[in-house]
Amino acid sequence: MTLHATANPSHAGLGANPAVVAALAIAGIAAATLAGAWFFQLVLDIRPCPLCLEQRYAYYLAVPLALLVAFAASRDAPRPVLLAGLGLLALAALANAWLGGYHAGVEWKFWQGPTDCSGPLVDLGSAGTLLERLDTVKVIRCDDVQWRFLGLSLAGYNVLISLAMAAIAAWGIKSAKRA
């Protein structure tokens, strides 16, 4: 422990500042989830459908925002700023959990998904260009599951990961209010 950490207990370690811990945990989870998504896409050749790509947006937001919140918390930013940042992370994670649940429901055929990735193909163009278009366009359907583990698709795992991130953000908010 450094002299500075001893003199200033708020900098004594990560455990002393719950906003830093929560934000860094969210950034790490979001970055690992994105790395996993890219691994599935680039290494295992499991291509994402349009809904899969939309579910990545929350993670693309969460990584830099969580790092910014962690930095601000480590610099003793005003509590309302930290609470707002953690609240935004929680809302993004909850919205993403909803989107993942919607996508999982489409995969289980509980409801119809967007027509651009789960409806019938209606515009095939002229007969002369049909074969050319079929060779160049690969439509990944939102209602076809390409991979499952323990009964859950990647959309199902996205729900669990997003809910975990929202819970961590809520813990950070609750703990930061008490600090």
Secondary structure by P-SEA (a helix, b strand, c coil): ccaaaaaccccccccccaaaaaaaaaaaaaaaaaaaaaaaaccccccccaaaaaaaaaaaaaaaaaaaaaaaaaacccaaaaaaaaaaaaaaaaaaaaaaaaaaaaaaccccccccccccccccccccaaaaaaaccccccccccccccccccaaaaaaaaaaaaaaaaaaaaaaaaac
